[in-house]
């Protein structure tokens, strides 16, 4: 029996996508292509601006450039395929490509959750220990924190992908989704998925809830420190360094917790698709907009980067 479950009879999966209506799919193609181009442009500009402006050579902007690179990779792992399938009725992906997409999206998602926690710790040190900030957040420390985020995300994805690959997929190979999303893939397995569900819960606690707890605890101390500042101008300046990150954290963690940690009995496939679109397409597009609108230094660096690109 174990040997039987270690084999898969499915060579490919078929996506149901959003709709079979051709006109609606063409509209979705235009919308997703526009959002994808905005995501690529915005996040690339953030990375370039941080690279060329010496004032942004700090841990906060190092983490931000990592976040922008992650957003580019994450949305690229989903959107090009989504655009292609919007123009065709034959929405097919091979088993190996599906597992590769699953691994990449899980890796990048996990990295982002851990990286946002590292960014929260960086803001905590900056606000609560400003005189010791550069000593505590040395180059070695923040690079190690970023490396830990990447390694944690890759390891989490490896474990979950291996467990998914050992499921048995039989004649029913239609995934009610637009991509190889973990929960959608597991739903079409014809073997027992209890172990996989346990692994998802454990991974959710380690990669999602614990980093979220770190963020919440950091902001408890940050808010307490800000409230102790006597001048309103000082409080506003201290809080302004955190608002962009806090907004992104709310979008990212809120959507992911709703998708992976909420009771599945009350969610529909269409609702799952909309949630996936939000954290795979909408959030990566909004992140550079949020940081550029709420951060004067980033806006100045972006203007400098745009002027430089125009003159060259």
N, C-alpha and C positions, 0 to 999 in steps of 0.2 A: 504493500500500500504506500509506503514512504517513497519508493522509487516512482510510483505513479504520480504522486503529487509533486515530485521534483521536475517533472517534464511538463512542457507546455505544448498544446496542440494548435495554438494560435500563432500564425506567422505575421499577422497584421491586425490593426484595430481600425474601426470606422468611427469617425466623429459625427455626432448629430448636429453640432454647431448651434447657431442661434435660430435659424429659420430656413425653410426651403423656398421662400419667396425671393425670386431673383432681384427684384427692385429693392427690397429691403436689404439684401446682402450687398448690393452696390452702394447703397447709402452708408451701410456699416463700413464698407471698404474705405470710403472717402473719410469718414470720421476717424477710424483707427489709423489710417495713413497720416492724417493731419496731426493726430495726437503723438504718433511715433516720431514724426519729424520734429515736433516741438520738444519732445523728450530728448532726442539726440542733440539738438541744437543747444538747448538750455544746459544740459549736464556737461556737454563738451566745453561750453563757454565758462562754466564754473571751474572746471579742471584747468583750462588754459589761464584763466584769470589768477588762480591761486599759484600757478607755476611761474608767472611772469612778474607778480607783484611781491617784492621782498617783505612788505608789511604783513603779508598773509602767511609768513613762514612760522606758524605757531601750531601747537597740537590740534586746536579746534579746527583749523582749516585743512590740516593733514587728514583728519578724520572725514571732513566734508568732501574732500577730493576722492577719498575711498568710497564714500556713499554715492557720489555722482557716478563713479566708474561702475559700481554695483548696479545702479539703476539702469545704466546703458546696457549692461550685460543681461540683466534680468528681463527687461522688456524685449530685448532682441531674441531671447530664447523662446518667446511666445508670439510676438506680433507678426514677424514675417510669415510664419506658417498660417496664422489667423488671416492675414491678408490674402494669401494664396487660396485658402479654402473658401474665402468669401466670393471668389470668382469661379469656383468649380463646384459641381454637385458630387464629385468623387473625393470625399474628405477622408483620405486613408493615410495611415502612418505604419511603418513596419514595427514589429515588436522591439527590435534592438534600438531603433530611433526613439521609440516611445520611452524606453527605459533610460536612454541618454538624456532626453528632455526632462524626464522626471528627476534624474540626479542633478542636473544643472539648476533647475528651478528650486529644488529643495536646498541645494548648497547655497545659492545666492540669497534665498529668503532667510536661511539660518544665520548667514554671515551678517545680514543687515540687522537682525534682531540683536545680536551680540554687540555689533558695532555701535548701535544706538545707545546701548547700556554703557559702553566705553565713553561715548560722547557725553553722557549724563554725568559720569564720574569726573570727566575733565571740567565740566561746568561747575560741579560741586567744589573742586579744588580751587578753581579760579575765583569763585565768589566767597568761599569760606576761608581760604588760606591764600589771599592774593600776594602777600609778601614772599611766600614760599612756593609760589606756583611753578616757576621755571625749574626749581630744584626737584620738586615732587614729580612734575610732568616733564622729565628730561627726554631728550631725543630717544635714548635707549628704551625708556619706559613706554612711550606712546607707540613706538614701532612694535615693541613686543605685544602691546595690547591689540594692535591691528592684526598682527600675525596670529594671535590667539583667536581672534574673531574668525579669520579665514579658515584656520585649522578646525575650529569647532563646527563651522558650517559644513565643511567638506566631510568631516567624520560623521556628523548626524545624517547627511544625505546618503553616505555610503551604507550605513546600517539599514536605513529605511528602504533603499533601493534593492539591496540584497534580499531582504525579507519579502519585498514585493515580487522579485524575479522568481522566488521559490514557490509562488502560488501557482495553481493550475488554472489555465484559461481554456475553456472548451469551445463549443460551437458558437455561443453568443459572444460576439466580439465588438458590439456597438457601445461606444462610450458616450453617455449623454453629457457631453462637454465639448469645448473647443480646443482643448489641449490635454496632455497627459498629466492631469492633476491627480495627486495621490489618492484622495478619497474617491474620486470618480473611477479610477482604474481598479481599485479594490472592490468596488461595487459589482464589477462584471466578472470577478473570479468565481469559479465553481468549486473551489476547495474552502476549507474552514479558514476564516480570516480573524479568528479570535486573537491569535498571537500578534498579528499585524496591528490590530486595534489597540492592544496593550502597548506595543512599541510606539505607536503614534501618540498615545497619552503620555508615556514616559518622556518621549522626545519633546512634546509640547511643554511639559513642565520644565525640562532642562534648558531648552533653546528659546522658549517663548516666555513662560511665566516667571522664571528666575531672573532673566534680564529685565523683564517688566518690573519686577520687585526692586531691582537695583535702581532703575530709573525713578520709581516712586519714592524710594528712601532718599535718593540723592536730592530730589526736589523738595522733600520735607525739610531737609537741612538747608537747602538753598533759600527757600521761602522764609524760614526762621531767621537766617542770617540777613536777608534783605530787609525784613521788618525791623531789625535792630539798627539799621542805618538811619541816622537822624534826619538828614536832608532829603527832601522829596526828589530833588535832582539826582542825588546819589542812588536812591532806590530805583528810580526809573532807568538810570544808566546800567545798573547791575542786572535788572530784570530784562532789559532789552537784549542782553547777550544770550538769554535763555529762551526767549519766546519762539524763535524760529525752530529750534530743536524740539521744544515742547509741542509745537503744532505738528511737526513731522512725526514725532513719537505717537501722538494721539491718533493720527491717520493710520500709521503702520501697525501698531500693536492692536488698536481697536478693531481694525478689519480682520487681522489674522486670528485674534482670539474669537471673534464671531464665527469665522470660517472653520476653525479647527477644534475649539473647546466648547462650543455650544451644543445642546442636544440635537442630534441629527434627525430625530423623528419629526421635528417641527419645521424642517427646511425642505424646500422643493429644489429640483435640479436647476430650474431657471434662476432661483434665488442664489444658488451656489455659483452659477455662471456670472451673475452680476457682481457678486463679492470678489470672484477671481479677477474679473475685468478691473475692478477698482484697485486691488493691490498689485496687479501685474501691469496695468496700463496707466490708470489715472494717477496713482500715487507717485510713480517715477516722473511723471510729467509735472506734477505740482511741486515736488521737492525743490528744484532750482528756483521756481517762481517764489516760493515762500522765503527761501534764504536771501534771494536778491531784493525782495520787497522790504524785508524787515532788517536788513543789515547794511548800514551805510558803507562799510569797508568793502563788502562784496559788490555793491552797486558801483562804487568808484573803480574797483578793479575790473569789473565787467565793461564799463565805459572805456577804460584804457585799452582793454583787449579788443573791443570792437573797433576803436579808432586805429589801432595798430594793424588790424586785419584789412581795414579799408585802404590805408596808406600803402600797404605792401601789395 
